[in-house]
């Protein structure tokens, strides 16, 4: 997992190899983000060795600032879940102009 940001957005990436998009659930409430995912065990094979973990897992994060829940985008490519979270206007950094007198 990686989390970084700038003045207007927070970016998150999660490694989810073997998880399909349909098995990922993302919820946000104020600055709390919840990621749930499920990796299913193949039932049609008999394993000789099994080192992968299967089942459901969750992660909860308190984001460093208030966010706009309706402005979160998520995509998954090559087993990596990427989220772009827009910070609420009151959480964004604003430059204050200093006037000369």
C-alpha positions in Angstrom: 0.0 0.0 0.0 1.1 3.5 -0.8 -0.5 6.8 0.1 0.6 10.3 -1.1 -1.0 13.6 -1.9 -0.8 17.2 -3.0 -2.7 20.3 -2.2 -6.0 19.1 -3.8 -5.9 15.3 -3.8 -4.9 12.2 -1.9 -3.7 9.1 -3.9 -3.8 5.5 -2.7 -2.5 2.3 -4.3 -3.1 -1.2 -3.1 -1.6 -4.5 -4.4 -4.5 -6.9 -4.9 -3.2 -9.7 -7.1 -5.8 -12.3 -8.0 -8.7 -10.1 -6.8 -11.4 -9.3 -9.4 -13.0 -5.8 -9.6 -16.4 -7.3 -8.6 -14.8 -8.5 -5.3 -13.6 -5.0 -4.2 -15.8 -2.7 -2.1 -14.8 0.8 -1.2 -16.7 3.1 1.2 -16.0 6.6 2.6 -17.5 8.5 5.4 -16.1 12.0 6.1 -12.3 11.2 6.3 -12.7 7.4 7.0 -12.0 5.1 4.1 -12.8 1.4 4.1 -11.4 -1.0 1.5 -12.8 -4.6 1.5 -11.7 -7.3 -0.9 -12.2 -11.0 -1.4 -9.9 -13.6 -3.1 -11.7 -16.8 -3.7 -10.1 -20.2 -3.4 -10.2 -22.4 -6.5 -12.4 -25.3 -5.6 -11.9 -27.3 -8.8 -8.2 -28.1 -8.0 -6.4 -30.2 -5.5 -3.3 -28.3 -4.3 0.1 -29.9 -3.8 1.3 -26.7 -2.2 -0.7 -23.6 -1.3 1.1 -20.4 -0.1 -1.4 -17.8 -1.2 -4.0 -16.4 1.3 -7.6 -16.5 0.4 -10.8 -15.1 1.9 -12.0 -11.6 2.8 -9.9 -8.8 4.2 -10.6 -5.2 5.2 -8.5 -2.1 5.8 -9.7 1.1 7.4 -7.9 4.4 7.0 -8.3 7.8 8.5 -7.4 10.1 5.7 -5.3 13.2 6.6 -8.0 15.6 5.6 -11.7 15.9 4.9 -12.6 14.6 1.5 -15.4 14.9 -1.1 -17.0 11.4 -1.1 -18.6 11.9 -4.5 -15.3 12.8 -6.1 -13.4 9.6 -5.4 -12.4 7.6 -8.4 -11.0 4.0 -8.4 -9.6 1.8 -11.0 -7.8 -1.6 -11.0 -5.2 -2.6 -13.5 -2.8 -5.5 -13.3 -3.7 -6.3 -9.7 -3.2 -2.7 -8.5 -6.1 -0.8 -7.1 -5.6 3.0 -7.5 -7.8 5.6 -5.9 -7.8 9.4 -6.4 -9.5 11.2 -3.6 -10.4 14.9 -3.8 -9.9 16.9 -0.7 -12.8 19.0 0.6 -12.3 22.7 -0.2 -11.8 23.6 3.5 -8.9 21.1 3.6 -7.2 22.3 0.5 -4.1 24.5 0.8 -4.8 28.1 -0.2 -2.2 30.7 -1.1 -2.8 34.0 0.7 -1.6 37.0 -1.2 0.3 39.6 0.8 -0.3 43.2 -0.3 2.3 45.8 -0.2 1.2 49.1 1.6 
